Structures are given as structure tokens and as C-alpha cells.
Amino acid sequence: MPSGLDLLRSVFGFSAFRGAQSEIVQHMVAGHDALVLMPTGGGKSLCYQIPALIRPGCGIVVSPLIALMQDQVDALLQAGVRAAFVNSSQDFETAGATEGRLLRGELDLLYVAPERLLTERFLGLLDRISAAGQIALFAIDEAHCVSQWGHDFRPEYIQLSVLHQRYPAVPRIALTATADTLTRGEIRSRLGLDSARTFVASFDRPNIRYAIVERETGQTRKQLQSFLARHRDESGIVYCLSRKKVDETALWLSGLGIAALPYHAGMAADQRREHQQRFVREEAIIMVATIAFGMGIDKPDVRFVVHLDLPKSLEAYYQETGRAGRDGEPAEAWMTYGLNDVVIHRMRIEESAAPIEQKHIERQKLDAMLAFCETAGCRRSLLLNYFGETTPACGNCDTCIDPPRLWDGTVAVRKLLSAALRTGQRFGAGHLIDVLRGRATEKVTQLGHDRLPTFGVGAELDDAGWRAVARQLLAAGLLHADPQRFGGLMLTDAARPVLKGEATMMLREQGKKHDKSLRARVMQGPRASRDGPLFEELRKWRAQTARDQGVPAYVILHDRTLSELAEAKPRDTAALLQVSGIGEAKAARYGAALLDVINGP
């Protein structure tokens, strides 16, 4: 029987396991259950693929994403693994042929959608191969889909506990790239994994640079355009809160000559499928999307993820930004953020049909997201601390590279709190700013707010400055946006000591961030060999090979592998096999062509 390390080298072309991979593989080969929490790009797939190749029978992989099964299977076929998938996109004849291969023992891995797996027909097939001892393991990918209050919830996932009940002797591994303590508990209880060993890898993605900028009124598109100028001819994702904003942003970017596609649940399924396939298979495409897009995206060369609106939680933010830089090379997570985001999220929470306990949890998650946005410290440290990790300042986020200055905002805070109190705690930031800055608008004068003691006392700050104060008070929990009063700002108990002069408050200094330091520290990583003509020749060869086979370019070879080839310039097959990402099947299939490109025919 080959060892896990033997297969890692010969099949996948890697010389060593990373992190806990080796321990997880051994645990699964021995027939035990596991819950694996590992960041996107951390190598979760190998944790079940290698045990499935070692244990007798076929590994059954449950995946919620039909559109990506083909690419996952294509990548395995390139590596010489006997893999296939079964889902509703196939006709009866194709699915039947795959099922026949399963029964004949001709598959190492079979990917199946949860709704297909749960049919009596498919469970009957599993009964037959189980009786012959031919199920190697069950892998439940994207296991957080079991969480009823998560935005990726899939009802079918709750029923996957049937695997444990029906096939108790078959080891199971549940995998996810993000899960807080509550979600981990849900995964365990709903999937019957109470006795499973938990493996938690570091959630740090050191190659991703985090940056959050204050949204400038009426200038969001200009800010986005400036950011995208750093990422010409690169693939990325731009997340928006609404479908309308997705459509408008994609149309605007296309008008600038940028290849941009929209994606949201309001589009026809065929169009969504076409856009997702183009994004995965083509280079230098930007997907503008709602959170309906992205889970399980395998595209390794996504160089940036943009949020034009505030995510509802740090879990969502981490998962969405984690779609950048899966290849381990430098990537950026960039977000614009404004006061209105907070009000919208608060209102959505309060107006939802969720039970009181769940609303309380959602409020706590939003508070943590706000604290992340308004922190003056290292963003990465705060993000990892949320997931239970302690780490020093990273030096690779905006607050480390260009630290914000703090100022004693106690007086300004007291003015804003007083204005909210004296106007009845039923107005939003815009009205309060009008009062503070002494603008006698029609609404202000009609309500008599121009006669309040707080009228005109805030001339020292402009509108943006006051919005920043309001944002930080919301983040600090001194103000609450009341959905019953259309986002009216209300004081909390925490505001009383400051208002009474019993406590002080330091605030972040606002204003335009000087992006010089971010631009000056050009993304660094193993990309030097990409500037040469050999790397470009290898890219052209890969692109043509991918087109000929109808697969994404990264399924043939990753950029990192091309980079190593361009640097090492191997002269024979033995040397090719020393390059990361080239296993025996790829060396046999592409070796001659690669050596011709590198050394000439």
C-alpha cells in the first residue's frame, strides 16, 4: 500500500504536506471521523482525496456546487485519478454510465450533489457497494452549509446525517473554510459528528493584504476605478449588497473597457452558469456579484476581492475575501465602508423573521464587523483573534502600513450625543449633522431644531468628519440605529458616562488615506520569473492546451508551477518531476511539450 506522502508526490506533484494535512490523512486512512477547519487555499481537498486513494473502494464527495464539480473532476483526471461526478445537469444516460462505473469499482472519487445523494436510487447504489466494502469514505465539503442561519444554508445538508445512520462503519470528513464556535457545534450535531476529531488550521492568509477606506460621498466609482488601476489584466470579484448595484456596476465597468460580468440570484440560471464558467475559465475577468456567488470557487489566480458594501459579519468577510490568492501569491482585499451600511444591516436584522436569540447573535456579529472596520490596530490581528488566534501585527494591512492617528474626540462625541438626545433620538446622521453644522434646512426649521442649544456648535468638523464620529460611536456601541424609527440614532447605556463628562473617548482621525505607501510596497511574492518571455511562452502553451481540452487553464498547471518552470528550466523528465505541481501523470502527458517550450524542439 502506498503511503500518503508517496501519493502526494507521484499523483499531485508536491514534495511535502502542509500543516495538519499529514495528520488528517493518517487519521482518515485509519477509518476515523474528522471535522476540518482550514482556510481557502489551505489544501483541504487533499485531506480526503489521498485517503480515498489509499483506502479500498471509492470516496464519495458531497459538494453543493454543481457548476464546479466538472472543474474539480477535470483537475483530478489531469493528475491521473479516476474521478467523476453525478448531478442534475447530466442526462439520464450519462448519469447511468457513471453509476455503472461506480458499481464496477472503476472510480477512485465520485462527486455528488446533496440532493442527488439523498434520493432512494442513489442510496440504493451506496447500499450495494457498501455491502461489498467499497466505500472508502464520505467527504462533506462546505460543511457550514448545515448552519440554518448562515447565508450559505442548504436544507439538504441537514439530512446528511443519514450517512452515519446508514453506513456507520464508513469514515466521514466534514470540511469548511470558516466556522465560528456556534457553527462548529451545528456541524457536529446535525451531521452526527459528535465523536469526530477536530482539526483547526491557522486561519491566517498572509498573502492577502486587507484595506478599508472611508466611502467618499458620490465618489465610490472613482475610488473603485483607482483601486482597479493597480490590477489591470487580473481577475477579481466585486461584491455588492443589491442586485441593482451589481447590474449597474458591471455595466459601468464594461463601459470603461474592463471585462466585467454580473452575477446574482435574480438572473436566469443559464446566464449565471455561463458567467461563472467564463470567470473560472478565462483570465482577467471581474465578476460583480452579490453573496450568491463564490462559495467553493477554485480559481487560484483571483488577485483581488472588493466589497462595495459592508458584509454582515466577519465570517462572511473572511470567507468572501478568502477567494483571493488561493495560489498563495499576493492578493488584495479592499472595501469601501460608510455609515449607511450600518443602518441597513441593523434594519435587516430587526425586520427579519429570525427568532430573538438569533437576532441577538446577528447583532453581535455585526458589532464585531464594525469594530474591525474602525480599528486603529492591525486588521489581521483583530480578524484572527475573532477566530481564536493570537498573532502580532502583520505589516501587511492598511493600518500597519499607514497607521491612523488618534485624537481626543470627547467633546465632539458629547456634541453628537447631545444633538441626538435633544432631537428626540429619532433622526439619522444626516439630520443631526445639519443641526450640528448650523444648516437651517426646511426640515430643521420646521421642527424647531434651529433653536436647540446644539444648533451650529459643530462647525469644527465637516460632514465627512461628523459621519466618521457617528460611525465610530455605532461601532463602539454608544449609539444604536433604531429600525422602528427608520435608522434614527438612539443613545445606549454606554453613552451616558461620556455624555455626563465621566469618561473620555479617543477616535480615529479621518480623511483621505494616502495610498502612496500601499502602492510603494508593491505586492511581493514569487512572481519575478513572470516578467520574462519564457513565462509568457509557457502561458500561451497552457492557454492553447486548455482551449483544446475545454478546461480552465489552471487545471492544466497553476501559475506558480509555470513560474517555477521558467526559473528552473528543467532539461529532462526527471527534472520536471522536481517542479511543484507536476506529478507522474502530468509529466507523462505534457512533459515533451513543456520541454520543447523551455529548451526548444
Stockholm file with secondary structure:
# STOCKHOLM 1.0

chainA/1-601         MPSGLDLLRSVFGFSAFRGAQSEIVQHMVAGHDALVLMPTGGGKSLCYQIPALIRPGCGIVVSPLIALMQDQVDALLQAGVRAAFVNSSQDFETAGATEGRLLRGELDLLYVAPERLLTERFLGLLDRISAAGQIALFAIDEAHCVSQWGHDFRPEYIQLSVLHQRYPAVPRIALTATADTLTRGEIRSRLGLDSARTFVASFDRPNIRYAIVERETGQTRKQLQSFLARHRDESGIVYCLSRKKVDETALWLSGLGIAALPYHAGMAADQRREHQQRFVREEAIIMVATIAFGMGIDKPDVRFVVHLDLPKSLEAYYQETGRAGRDGEPAEAWMTYGLNDVVIHRMRIEESAAPIEQKHIERQKLDAMLAFCETAGCRRSLLLNYFGETTPACGNCDTCIDPPRLWDGTVAVRKLLSAALRTGQRFGAGHLIDVLRGRATEKVTQLGHDRLPTFGVGAELDDAGWRAVARQLLAAGLLHADPQRFGGLMLTDAARPVLKGEATMMLREQGKKHDKSLRARVMQGPRASRDGPLFEELRKWRAQTARDQGVPAYVILHDRTLSELAEAKPRDTAALLQVSGIGEAKAARYGAALLDVINGP
#=GR chainA/1-601 SS CCCHHHHHHHTTCCSSCCTTHHHHHHHHHTTCCEEEECCTTSCTTHHHHHHHHHSSSEEEEECSCHHHHHHHHHHHHHTTCCEEEECTTSCHHHHHHHHHHHHTTCCSEEEECHHHHTSHHHHHHHHHHHHTTCEEEEEECSGGGGCTTSTTCCHHHHGGGHHHHHCTTSCEEEEESCCCHHHHHHHHHHHTCTTCEEEECCCCCTTEEEEEEECCTTCHHHHHHHHHGGGTTCEEEEECSSHHHHHHHHHHHHHTTCCEEEECTTSCHHHHHHHHHHHHHSSSCEEEECTTSCTTCCCTTEEEEEESSCCSSHHHHHHHHTTSCTTSSCEEEEEEECHHHHHHHHHHHHHSSCCHHHHHHHHHHHHHHHHHHHCSSCHHHHHHHHTTCCCCCCSCBHHHHSCCCEEECHHHHHHHHHHHHHTTSCCCHHHHHHHHTTCCCHHHHHTTGGGSTTTTTTTTSCHHHHHHHHHHHHHHTSEEEEGGGTTEEEECGGGHHHHTTSCCCEEECCSCCCTHHHHHSCCCSSCGGGGSHHHHHHHHHHHHHHHHHTSCHHHHCCHHHHHHHHHHCCCSHHHHTTSTTCCHHHHHHHHHHHHHHHHCC
#=GC SS_cons         CCCHHHHHHHTTCCSSCCTTHHHHHHHHHTTCCEEEECCTTSCTTHHHHHHHHHSSSEEEEECSCHHHHHHHHHHHHHTTCCEEEECTTSCHHHHHHHHHHHHTTCCSEEEECHHHHTSHHHHHHHHHHHHTTCEEEEEECSGGGGCTTSTTCCHHHHGGGHHHHHCTTSCEEEEESCCCHHHHHHHHHHHTCTTCEEEECCCCCTTEEEEEEECCTTCHHHHHHHHHGGGTTCEEEEECSSHHHHHHHHHHHHHTTCCEEEECTTSCHHHHHHHHHHHHHSSSCEEEECTTSCTTCCCTTEEEEEESSCCSSHHHHHHHHTTSCTTSSCEEEEEEECHHHHHHHHHHHHHSSCCHHHHHHHHHHHHHHHHHHHCSSCHHHHHHHHTTCCCCCCSCBHHHHSCCCEEECHHHHHHHHHHHHHTTSCCCHHHHHHHHTTCCCHHHHHTTGGGSTTTTTTTTSCHHHHHHHHHHHHHHTSEEEEGGGTTEEEECGGGHHHHTTSCCCEEECCSCCCTHHHHHSCCCSSCGGGGSHHHHHHHHHHHHHHHHHTSCHHHHCCHHHHHHHHHHCCCSHHHHTTSTTCCHHHHHHHHHHHHHHHHCC
//
